[in-house]
Structure formats: structure tokens, C-alpha cells
Amino acid sequence: MRAARYHRVGDPFRIDVVETPRPRPTDVLVQVKACGLVPNTSNSLNPPPMVQAPPLPAIYGLDPAGIVVEVGSQVYGVEVGDRVYVNPLRYCGSCTHCRKGNVLACDYATLNGYFGTGPKSARMLRDYPHGGYAEYMVAPQYSLVALPDQVSFETAARWGYLGTAYSGLRRAGVNMSTTVLINGLSGTLGLGATIFALALGAPMILGVGRNAERLERVKALAPDRIHVHATTDPGSIESWVREMTDGIGADVVLDALPAGSPVAVYSAAAAALARGGTHVNIGGILEDVTVSPPRIMTSNQTHLGSFWFTTSEGQEMANLAASGIVDLSVLEHEIYGLEDLDTAMAALAAGERDGGFSNFVISPDANRSRR
């Protein structure tokens, strides 16, 4: 099969012909039809020290979707021809965290085709070396999300960022009585958070961002429920939020800032959290942030991080899309072939995208050129 492999830090990807992997008894073989290219991909090629990069040469590709073409002898309920999204989260199923159902905290936790997050993730990176930037990949049965006809492969290639936002909202308990503030509303994470906050019934969604025009485009999704504030607008984020909520503040603050954003913007939105509220960080702030333990305690607030999502949550998202509760038609697909992976990454780095509306996709079927 053809695969885009990364051989050395700083070098371009190379198209290699490698052996097509074979599924083990509890694995499936998926023919990749689309794989997402997330804005943080270039950073993941030389990741920060708290995560572990796959051994080189590596086949990256975080968000694959495709068709099952072979199943292992101990795979149940999955058939050849099934349309699936492959959740890249890999876990052992046996450590203390997995036995408690907290698979994201697994000692072996790894995002296949991206990097490892657990202290023992090196083994998982070796056992599952094939990401989505290839014609085929092997995946464990537990990672499969069944895709309804309403979700295209290109849309499913966005499931990672959509799922990260959805899981964060779920952990914060967003429902029909929740006011949500999304910091970074029109970005890749923020747009997904907005779409699913609407689906979960949030009556008021407050959004902060840099680009006023894009903020208005997001507001147009539900003008009566979404309200926006550009960072260039007069007044602080906190004062605006409290004005919109009769002085109460936001029940949930979800931080979806991209990597490289100033810490001050993170803190400015966090200050708008209501008493008894929950702050969820799913964004790319890498610096330490000062918080006030007395304020958190006396205000009965919760601060948590939400890193990824489970396959179960991924299936919930697919079901919401199938029912029409979630409309993902706002995504604008930018499709590149395997050979154009570096070109696509350069376009992302140069800012050639329309915020979260742009969905960069790598497709092995794209006739080896941009479509």
C-alpha cells in the first residue's frame, strides 16, 4: 500500500510503498477514505515533552474514516463493508484506570497516528504503528464508530475535534438550563463546541474570538441563542458575560483557544465563570495559568481538563447527526491527496483557512492531487 511516512524531524513526508498490515484476532482492517488534518499536526511532529512521539519512520494521521475490508477471527458485530470512523484512542483495558472505566487515563493511552500520553504508551505506538495517512490501517474493534449515511467520510474526518468538544460539554453537564461561554468560538474546536452545545439544549451560548466576521457567521447558526464578543470590542470579557447574564456569569466556560494564544485571554474568560460553575479546558494553552484556590473554594467552582472522547461518545455524535439534531453541513471540506500532505500542512500553517469552517482532509482516493 501507499503511505505518507515521516522519516526525520524537519523533513517533508515521503510516499513509501509498504506492506499492507494484517488484522490480529480482535482487529479489523480499514480501507482509509478520508483522514483529518488538524491545525496542530505540525506541532505533533515534534511534540512537547509531556507526550511521546511515535518511532520514525512513522505513519501519522489522527482522524481516519473508511470501509472495513477484513475482520479478525474474534471480532463480533462488525462486517466487511461497514462504514466506520476509527477513534485513535488506544488503551490496554487492564490497568487500574481502564478497570474503572476511565480509559483516557490509561497507562498505555495513545492517540494512534499522533502521539502517546500515558507513561507506557511506547508499546502501544509499536503495536499500532499505522495512522490514517495511508491506504489501509489496522484498528481494534473497540475503536469503531458506525457511520450513518448522513455522515460523509470527509465529515467523519473531523470527529476528533468535534468529539473533544462534545466530551468536554458532556463532562460539564451542559443541558437545557446551562449558559455556556466558549472561548475561541469560531476556531476548529470552538465551532464544534457550538454545534453540540446547541444540540444539548443550551439556551444561551456566549462566544469570544478574534475575528468579528467569523463570529457573526457562527452566530448565524442560531441568532437567538448565540451571542458573540470580539476581543477587539470595548469592555472586558467578564463584564460582557455578566451583563448578558444579569450579573451571574457563565455556568460553563469551555476554553478552546488554539496553540500560541496568550494566557491573558484564557484568564479573562475564566474570570466570567459563575458561582458553582464548571471550567473545562480543551484548548492549546501550554503555559501555566495562575488560579485563586480561595475563589474556587468559596465559589464552589470546578476546574477540569478534557483531552479526548470515548468511542461511545463518538457513536452518540453519529446518532445525533443521523437524527438531524446535529447539522454538520457548515463544514467546508478541503481535500488533498497523500502526495499533497506537505502542501496541505503549509496551507494550514499559512492560515489559508476559514477558521473552524474549513475542514482539511487527506484522501488516498483523491487521484494523487488536490481536488
Disulfide bonds with the S-S distance in Angstrom:
none
